[in-house]
Amino acid sequence: MENVHLVPEEEDDDLYTGYNDYNPTFDSEDLHNDVGFQLAVRTSHGRRPPMTAKYPGTAIGGRPIGTAYGSRIPVGTAMGRPMTGAVQDGAARPMTAVRAAGYSSSIARGSVFDPLGQSKGPAPPLERQNEDTPEEKIKILEKKVNDLIEESCLAHAHGDLQLSLEKAKEAGRKERALVRQREQTGTADHINLDLTYSVLFNLANQYASNDMYTEALNTYQVIVKNKMFNNAGRLKVNMANIYFKQKNYTKAIKFYRMALDQISNAHNSMRIKIMQNIGVVFIHMGQYSDAITSLEYIMSDNPNIKTGFNLILCYYAIGDRERMKKAFQKLICVPLGIDDEDKYIPANDDPHANMVIEAIKNDKLHQMERDRKALAEKYIMTSAKLIAPAIESSFAAGFDWCVDMVKGSQYVELANDLEINKAITYLRQRDFKQAVETLKMFEKKDSRVKSAAATNLSFFYFLEKDYDQADRYAELAMSADRYNPAALINKGNTVFVKEDYEKAAEFYKEALRNDSSCTEALYNLGLTYKRLGRLEESLDCFLKLHAILRNSAQVMYQLANLYEMLEDPHQAIEWLMQLTSVTPTDAQVLAKLGDLYDNEGDKSQAFQYYYESYRYFPSNISVIEWLGAYYIDTQFCEKAIQYFERATLIQPTQVKWQLMVASCYRRSGNYQKALETYKDIHRKFPENVECLRFLVRLCTDMGLKEVQDYATKLKKVEKMKEIREQRVRSGRESSARGRREGSAGSGSSSSPINTPPLRASVSRSEAKYSPVLQQGRDSGQSNHGTSAKGERLSVKLKTLPGSNEPYEASTQQEIDASYVDPLGPQMQRPKTAARKRTEEDEFADEELGDDLLPE
């Protein structure tokens, strides 16, 4: 800066001195003779923005100019150029800016405007950090620990509890290795306490989720006792929850109170939740007074639906009527904090507003509001049904009081549901008249309530087999609400009992169109197709139903029965095996399995299932008969005796069981016991010819004196039998002669023969696994006689002794002990839809498996 001079302050200085002087530096006509300029043009200087000319001899003028080759050489001119701020003829003036940074209006030839230097190509890659340093190793290990915690949480969210626990344990191991590494490097002061807290907290949660409560409590204790963790005392709530799951209620109360002491009043919501937990624990302990104290405080400070319901339960437990009423009034006044449903109804023709309403109508927030409202209605309905019989002298008066209270609250629509529940309570008390009167009051109400009441009335009359009234109220329910699937099912059932199966199927299909999840309609449609002989369509219905109700015994039984009717015994056995996993003690299912294996010729498997059936239900005559026949066929007559003796106890008036007991004694060689048994049979049935014949033969071979008496009685009984048979034959001949004379008198016309109708019968297993009306035999039922794949067991006792076999009969008259199918032809009746499946209008049936018609 020694060449830069400021303008001296002189009093006589003329500001315009040298104004008209001409400087030869600005002469551009002789530039081609300027060696420095021409050299600059030939080098990279020519591609740069031009610089202000310099005066020779100044500091700036002597600054070297860089080239593309990296050399910096001073460039002079022949005439020399002045530069801003340079000394010119000893005159000094201040420096000024010549051009803006990165921009020049006079761009040199061949240059490109590139203020950011992008033409130089991409930046060189960053140098890789050295991972061998201790700090880098610690950072990598911390990242691995965080990743493991995240993986553990995700596995828990997906339900893989074992994997989440393994990840949490691995995170704990790596975190301890991280702490040791910091201690070794001398950076123990920089230990990440938040990371340690996260690892321990996640590990404790995973232990608790896997029911490893001791390990979870130990891990929580490590966190709570460490004073370096802020707000760790709140975790005592989690410890109290574990003690509650272990039913250690005393310790649960202790830890809840310890957590409550460590939470300030600023966190009022947390304090309320802990106090609610304390009240629930007291209820489990049976200390209702202490529970009431906690719950009353919550209802006065921050009321909610669950606390109000628990408070009503406590008052009900101690039998305080007045406080039950007050608690119910508080319950129906609890604010839900949700918007009115009218908000989601389009109010105008604004398409933008309607699109917004459609978007938020089914979003998660609205679903949460609906769930909260449904939960509140459930608690209110349950509370009303609970306290109605207790708050007044009669349950009817109690229901009326609850209805009046509900009508004055925000839950006005629940009043009608309470009235329907009142009618159902009458039904449960067998007061059918009052129930019908209460339901008939809804005939003039709005369509929804009217449809529900008419549905229940239709169901009620269907149970009483008043099918005309059931049909009438089913029509009324359908007219009030055509989309009510329960009404359509009841209408289909009334048509079903009239054997109009095609029309019944149409009603069931319409019910399914209105509600595709209506299992009753699908079940009844399958039965209808079965009656129509459309077995494949019926099978399709029950397979769909099985996909919905995986453990339904009725559905499995129907599938097995259909496969049997389709002559696929292996599939029938497979479905019955699945049925035994659901109902392992059902004797009829086991007997059916024995029957199928017997038809297949597998006697050992048949014996196993028949024996299991006998163990669970030792009074089934057909099972007893099969087991007795099996032991006789395998030459174990002594074991068959106990089964025929039990049959004798069940049917004491049937002589064949006692004869078979005596026959077993005789076959096993116990002749004395056989003789005593025959004598006992003779005393009970003195006119039984078979018994007398065996007595005569036994007494003859044993040389007893009673042989003559029994022979005389035998002749007398046989003579009386012949006389009776002769009278029967003569009566038949005279009646036949009369019919021939009558037909001859009426000319050549002949009247058709009237066949008496078959009686409807319900087998025990069918009544259990097919809760449907019995209206005749299924035309498609398979024959349960002798199978082509294996013979049935049969024991036939002949009636007269022969010469070669002294203790066997020789005539063709037989006592057949063949096994007969215990189930018989399968009969079904359609399931009845008593109601729309809601909590409010629930009828007596609670589950699909219950028999809707009394046996």
Secondary structure, DSSP 8 states (H G I E B T S, - for coil): -TT-------TT--TTTTTT---GGG--TTGGG-HHHHHHHHSGGGGS-------TTSTTTTS-EE-TTS-EE----SS----TT--BTTB-------S-TT--SS--TT----TT-GGG-S--------TTSHHHHHHHHHHHHHHHHHHHHHHHHTT-HHHHHHHHHHHHHHHHHHHHHHHHHT-GGG--HHHHHHHHHHHHHHHHHTT-HHHHHHHHHHHHH-TTSTTGGGGHHHHHHHHHHTT-HHHHHHHHHHHHHTS-TT-HHHHHHHHHHHHHHHHHHT-HHHHHHHHHHHHHHS--HHHHHHHHHHHHHHT-HHHHHHHHHHHHT-------GGGGS--SS-HHHHHHHHHHHTSHHHHHHHHHHHHHHHHHHHHHHHHHHHHSSSHHHHHHHHHHHHHTSS-TTHHHHHHHHHHHHHHHTT-HHHHHHHHHGGGGS-HHHHHHHHHHHHHHHHHTT-HHHHHHHHHHHHHH-TT-HHHHHHHHHHHHTTT-HHHHHHHHHHHHHH-TT-HHHHHHHHHHHHHTT-HHHHHHHHHHHHHH-TT-HHHHHHHHHHHHHTT-HHHHHHHHHHHHHHSTT-HHHHHHHHHHHHHHT-HHHHHHHHHHHHHH-TT-HHHHHHHHHHHHHTT-HHHHHHHHHHHHHH-TT-HHHHHHHHHHHHHTT-HHHHHHHHHHHHHH-TT-HHHHHHHHHHHHHHT-TTHHHHHHHHHHHHHHHHHHHHHHHHHHHHHHHHHHHHHHHTTT---------------HHHHHH--S---S--TT----S--SSS-----EEESSB-SS-TTSB-SS-EEE-----SS-S---------S-SSSTT--S--STTS-SS--
